[in-house]
Amino acid sequence: MHRTLPLLALAALLGGCVTLPEPWVKPYERERLSDPIMQFSRHGSIDRHREHIHTVREGARGATGVQGGGCGCN
Amino acid sequence: MPRLQRLRVHLRERWRALLSTALAGTAAPCMNPAQAATLPDDRAEATYHLYDGGGVQASGPALLVRKSLGDRVALSAQYYVDAVSNASIDVVTYASPFKEKRIATDFGADWLVGNTTLSLAYNRSEEPDYIAEGVGLDVATEVYGGMTTVSLGFTRARDLVGQKLTQGWIDRALHWQYRAGITQILSPRWLVSLNAEAVADEGFLGSPYRAARVFGAAVPERNPRTRSSRAVKLRSINDTSALVPRSSFRAEYRYYWDNWDVKAHTTEFGVAKHLGTRFMVEGLVRHYSQSKALFYSDDAQAETVFVSRNRQLSTFSTTAVGAKLTATWPGATPGTELRVTGSLERKQFRFRDFTDLRSNRPYAYDANVVQVVVSGSF
């Protein structure tokens, strides 16, 4: 049963049984969202440098939203 | 056709349709969901960066150039230098301070197809005794009337590990990174995003120079040759202009866990505010804490297959506060600008089970991170 329920939920979603509401924020209402203060990452170079510092000195990594790659973490 | 089989065929078709939609157009990592999918600006950037703390100083320049080729393709290249002067606690305890240089080069290409951006990246980082290379592909696409941005990404990386005074490479490591993200507009003033990443490593995952301690004696560390980790990050950013004119508030939380039994929590809060037409000021607070790896020991009291005294795998926390100021001057032609950003961050590292053998007390140090970026869009 514990395997069947998620499958049924997925089937219901993909089968169109759940109707998503119309997009409620129209393009003309997104002016504030395009302001630089509303961006998660405003300075790519600064964020990547910070990320490198954290990867080298902390045990955790990933899920930063920044495209990753190998680094000289030795 | 039996009912179950019909459902299976239907699900398979829906899955194929979803997959082909995703592959036909996925996302650039920095896509702004508030705007239709666009390529990043043509830009040239010069950066000076400095990390100074715990006996390590790493500084140098970085140069970035990004240029569009028509409306659909943009190319970028970055050159980054880390001049490292290392007298860290590991080095002063078991070796001699040294200086070395790390040079990183990145190349990227973005390709815009409808509402989808495909990004291909290659990076290489080179030190005298370590070379890391990686290739990544990211796809981001806007769906649901542009209110949702979905992204998928993959990076394959390879490291070659060397050791001073030993000719050639002593070992290597391979890395696979799989990431997915979704950014959602919730209201005209509120954005949230959820990112997840799984990383698998195989090969030499330690340092040939670092020593572990067993019964008080220094021995070479012994790490497992595989590691598998997961991380999930939730972010939210709100326009708070109703409270403070032209300002925003950002909150982030990440949970990390891996099969070495390291578990970590990262929390970050940030504020940003325009000052007049030219300046933007930002502030941030960050807290990081983690539990130790299964085989980490400050001074092992038993012989085990794996043993490490890598403080990155110990129980510790980091607290940071930072500030950033950006000034922007419009260029002579519309759409061009000159931007200067200065950033300063103060970090405190506090280790709970890593002893400073010079004082016999838990190790702690503070660090400063400075970045200055001069950037021009053309």
Interface residues (C-beta under 8 A of the other chain):
Chain A: L10 A11 L14 G15 L20 E22 P23 W24 V25 K26 P27 E29 R30 E31 R32 L33 S34 D35 P36 I37 M38 Q39 F40 S41 R42 H43 G44 S45 I46 H49 R50 I53 H54 R57 E58 G59 A60 R61 G62 A63 T64 G65 V66 Q67 G68 G69 G70 C71 G72 C73 N74
Chain B: L7 H10 L11 R14 W15 L18 P29 C30 N32 P33 A34 Q35 A36 E45 T47 H49 Y51 A62 L64 Q78 D82 R102 A104 D106 G108 S119 A121 N123 S125 E126 E127 D129 Y130 I131 A132 E133 G134 G136 D138 Y144 G145 G146 M147 G153 T155 A157 R158 D159 V161 H175 Q177 R179 G181 I185 L186 S187 P188 R189 L191 S193 N195 A196 E197 A198 V199 S207 S229 R230 A231 V232 K233 R235 I237 D239 S241 R246 S247 S248 R250 R254 Y256 D258 V262 A264 T266 A272 K273 H274 M280 E282 Y288 Q290 A293 Q312 L313 T318 K324 T326 T341 S343 E345 F349 V369 Q371 V373
